[in-house]
Amino acid sequence: MWPGLLLAALGAIGFSGKAIIVKLAYRHGGVDAVTLLMWRMLLAMPFFLALAWWAGRGRPKLRARDWRDIVVLGFTGYYLASFLDFAGLAYITASLERLILYLNPTLVLLISVLFFHHRIERRQVLALLVSYAGVVAVFAHELHFEGAGTAVGAALVFGSAVSYAVYLALSGRVVQRLGALRLTGLASSVACGLCIGQFALLRPLSAARVPEPVLWLSLLNATACTVAPVLLVMLAIARIGAPLSAQVGMVGPMSTVLMSVFILGEPMNAWIALGTLLVLGGVFLIGRR
């Protein structure tokens, strides 16, 4: 079991490091969300194409319905969610960003209740209240010190969380039909194409010239914080199952808080600690049987 737990923890930490790298890239100036996302996806695309090919060996050919589902899931889960997240990080701290993104389980629950007639339990209602109280605590603290930009950034990142929650809610049957690795490779490849196309439409080619440190940060983001965590979490799920992997993934917000303090120099105070504990507590209640 320990190898599976370690894989899940490393995957969660890898995903959490994305916000740190994006914040570091913004410090070099001359880059925006569109450009950073293009470089991240351009560098990650060969890995995702290879994953889609490898996972699709010996599997049935994709039908029109399969491609439709792949495009929809690639748009919501990897393209739109990533773009809104990158844009929001220009306004808010990495700590608040990670706390908002960890509302995903509660958002999936709400979508299931509203659109799939899922019955909600009292424990789940309590989990929703606890999680959102944690985010509100940190948000109110940052809004007081950082101003209106915090509201803009929080709204963008919350939109990212909603987009990814839609992906999670819709992907269940497609995963059963295509397989998790094959779907991840294909949907991520679609998202890569969308991000590159978005840059081609909105920016001149000269905008791709970014400072050398940004290129290295983008490569690190594409490999250590995008491709590697996907594989690590998938391997963890194969060994210890999805529920336990999700529980281990709760180390993500805490690792982001610690990295933001020691790498970015962001402040660590009682409000951030309280918000982190509340969000983690709400996710824990959601994940309990």
C-alpha positions in Angstrom: 0.0 0.0 0.0 2.8 2.4 0.8 4.0 2.8 -2.8 0.5 3.7 -3.8 0.2 6.3 -1.0 3.6 7.8 -2.0 2.5 8.0 -5.7 -0.7 9.8 -4.7 1.1 12.2 -2.5 3.7 13.1 -5.1 1.0 13.5 -7.7 -0.9 15.9 -5.4 2.2 17.9 -4.7 3.1 18.0 -8.4 -0.3 19.5 -9.3 0.0 22.0 -6.4 3.3 23.2 -7.7 1.7 24.6 -10.9 0.5 27.7 -9.1 4.0 28.4 -7.7 5.6 28.1 -11.1 3.0 30.4 -12.8 3.5 33.0 -10.1 7.3 32.9 -10.6 6.8 33.3 -14.4 4.6 36.4 -13.9 7.5 38.0 -12.0 9.6 38.1 -15.1 7.1 40.4 -16.8 6.1 40.5 -20.5 4.0 37.4 -20.2 0.3 36.8 -19.7 -2.1 33.8 -19.2 -2.5 33.2 -23.0 1.3 33.0 -23.6 2.1 31.0 -20.5 -0.6 28.5 -21.2 0.5 28.1 -24.8 4.1 27.2 -23.8 2.9 24.8 -21.1 0.6 22.9 -23.5 3.0 23.1 -26.4 5.7 21.4 -24.3 3.3 18.9 -22.8 1.6 17.9 -26.0 4.1 15.3 -27.2 3.7 13.4 -23.9 -0.1 13.4 -24.1 -0.1 12.3 -27.7 2.2 9.4 -26.7 0.0 8.5 -23.8 -3.1 8.5 -26.1 -1.3 6.3 -28.6 0.0 3.9 -25.9 -3.3 3.5 -24.1 -5.2 3.1 -27.4 -3.2 0.1 -28.6 -5.5 -2.8 -29.4 -8.6 -0.8 -28.4 -11.6 -0.3 -30.7 -11.5 2.6 -33.1 -13.1 5.8 -31.9 -16.5 6.6 -33.2 -18.1 10.1 -33.8 -19.7 10.0 -30.4 -16.4 9.3 -28.8 -14.7 12.2 -30.5 -17.6 14.5 -29.5 -17.2 13.6 -25.9 -13.4 13.9 -26.0 -13.7 17.5 -27.5 -16.2 18.5 -24.9 -14.2 17.1 -22.0 -10.9 18.5 -23.3 -12.5 22.0 -23.6 -14.1 22.0 -20.1 -11.6 20.0 -18.1 -8.2 21.0 -19.5 -8.5 24.1 -21.7 -11.1 26.4 -20.1 -10.2 25.3 -16.5 -6.5 25.9 -17.2 -7.0 29.3 -18.9 -9.2 30.7 -16.1 -6.8 29.4 -13.5 -3.7 31.0 -15.1 -5.6 34.3 -15.6 -6.7 34.3 -11.9 -3.2 33.7 -10.6 -2.3 37.1 -11.9 -4.5 38.6 -9.2 -4.5 36.4 -6.2 -2.0 34.4 -4.1 -1.2 30.8 -4.8 -2.6 29.8 -1.4 -6.1 31.2 -2.1 -6.0 29.8 -5.6 -5.4 26.3 -4.3 -8.1 26.6 -1.7 -10.7 27.6 -4.3 -9.7 24.7 -6.6 -10.1 22.3 -3.8 -13.8 23.1 -3.7 -14.1 20.7 -6.7 -15.6 17.8 -4.7 -18.3 20.1 -3.3 -19.0 21.5 -6.8 -19.3 18.0 -8.3 -21.8 17.2 -5.5 -23.8 20.4 -6.3 -23.9 19.5 -10.0 -25.0 16.0 -9.2 -27.8 17.4 -7.0 -29.0 20.0 -9.5 -28.7 18.0 -12.8 -28.6 14.3 -11.9 -31.1 14.3 -9.0 -28.6 13.1 -6.5 -29.9 13.1 -2.9 -27.8 15.2 -0.6 -27.2 14.1 3.1 -26.9 16.3 6.1 -23.2 15.4 6.4 -22.7 16.6 2.9 -24.5 19.9 3.6 -22.2 20.4 6.6 -19.2 19.7 4.4 -20.3 22.3 1.9 -20.7 24.9 4.6 -17.3 24.1 6.2 -15.4 24.2 2.9 -16.9 27.5 1.7 -16.4 29.1 5.1 -12.7 28.3 4.8 -12.5 30.0 1.4 -14.5 33.0 2.5 -12.2 33.5 5.5 -9.1 33.7 3.3 -10.8 35.6 0.6 -12.1 38.3 3.0 -8.6 38.7 4.5 -6.9 39.1 1.1 -9.7 41.4 -0.2 -9.0 43.7 2.8 -5.3 44.0 1.9 -5.1 43.5 -1.8 -8.2 45.3 -3.0 -10.6 44.6 -5.9 -8.1 42.6 -7.8 -8.7 39.8 -5.3 -12.3 39.6 -6.3 -11.5 39.4 -10.0 -8.8 36.7 -9.5 -11.1 34.7 -7.1 -13.9 34.8 -9.6 -11.7 33.6 -12.4 -10.3 30.7 -10.4 -13.7 29.8 -9.1 -14.8 29.6 -12.8 -11.9 27.3 -13.3 -13.1 25.1 -10.5 -16.6 25.0 -11.9 -15.3 24.1 -15.4 -13.3 21.2 -14.0 -16.2 20.1 -11.8 -18.3 19.9 -15.0 -15.6 17.8 -16.6 -15.5 15.4 -13.6 -19.3 15.1 -13.5 -19.5 14.3 -17.3 -16.5 12.1 -17.6 -17.7 9.0 -15.7 -19.3 7.1 -18.5 -16.7 8.2 -21.0 -13.9 6.8 -18.7 -15.7 3.5 -18.6 -16.0 3.4 -22.4 -12.5 4.6 -23.3 -10.4 4.0 -20.3 -8.9 6.6 -18.0 -5.4 6.8 -19.6 -6.7 6.9 -23.1 -9.3 9.6 -22.3 -6.7 11.7 -20.4 -4.2 11.5 -23.3 -6.8 12.4 -26.0 -8.7 15.1 -24.0 -5.4 16.7 -22.9 -4.2 16.7 -26.5 -7.4 18.5 -27.6 -6.8 21.1 -24.9 -3.2 21.5 -26.1 -4.5 22.3 -29.6 -7.0 24.7 -28.3 -4.4 26.6 -26.2 -2.0 26.8 -29.1 -4.8 27.9 -31.4 -5.9 30.6 -28.9 -2.4 32.0 -28.8 -2.3 32.1 -32.7 -5.6 34.0 -32.8 -5.0 36.5 -30.0 -1.3 37.2 -30.1 1.3 37.9 -32.7 4.0 35.3 -33.3 6.6 37.6 -31.7 4.8 37.3 -28.4 6.1 33.8 -28.1 9.5 35.3 -27.4 9.7 35.2 -23.7 12.6 35.5 -21.2 14.7 32.4 -21.0 13.7 31.7 -17.3 10.0 31.6 -18.4 10.8 28.9 -20.9 12.5 26.8 -18.3 9.6 27.4 -15.9 7.2 26.4 -18.6 9.1 23.2 -19.3 9.0 22.4 -15.5 5.3 23.2 -15.5 4.6 20.9 -18.4 6.5 18.0 -17.1 6.6 18.0 -13.3 3.3 19.7 -12.7 1.2 18.5 -15.7 2.3 15.2 -17.2 4.0 13.5 -14.3 1.1 14.2 -11.7 -1.4 12.7 -14.2 0.6 9.5 -14.5 1.4 9.4 -10.7 -2.3 9.7 -9.7 -3.3 7.1 -12.3 -0.7 4.7 -11.0 -1.8 5.4 -7.4 -5.5 4.7 -8.3 -4.5 1.4 -9.8 -2.8 0.4 -6.5 -5.0 1.9 -3.7 -8.2 2.9 -5.5 -9.7 6.3 -6.2 -11.2 7.1 -2.8 -8.0 6.6 -0.9 -6.0 8.5 -3.6 -8.5 11.4 -3.2 -7.9 11.4 0.5 -4.2 11.5 0.1 -4.6 14.3 -2.4 -5.7 16.5 0.5 -2.0 17.2 1.1 -2.2 19.5 -2.0 -3.5 22.7 -0.4 -1.0 22.4 2.5 1.9 21.8 0.2 0.9 24.9 -1.9 0.7 27.0 1.3 4.2 25.9 2.3 5.7 26.4 -1.1 4.1 29.8 -1.4 5.6 30.8 1.9 9.1 29.5 1.3 9.5 30.0 -2.5 7.3 33.0 -3.2 7.6 34.7 0.1 3.8 35.0 0.5 2.6 35.7 4.1 1.5 32.9 6.4 -1.1 33.9 8.9 -3.9 32.6 11.1 -6.5 33.3 8.4 -4.8 31.2 5.8 -4.2 28.4 8.3 -7.8 28.5 9.4 -9.1 28.5 5.8 -6.9 25.6 4.8 -8.1 23.5 7.8 -11.7 24.3 7.0 -11.4 23.4 3.3 -9.6 20.2 4.1 -12.2 19.3 6.7 -15.0 19.8 4.2 -13.3 17.7 1.6 -12.7 15.0 4.2 -16.4 15.0 5.1 -17.4 14.8 1.4 -15.0 11.9 0.9 -16.2 9.8 3.9 -18.6 7.0 3.2 
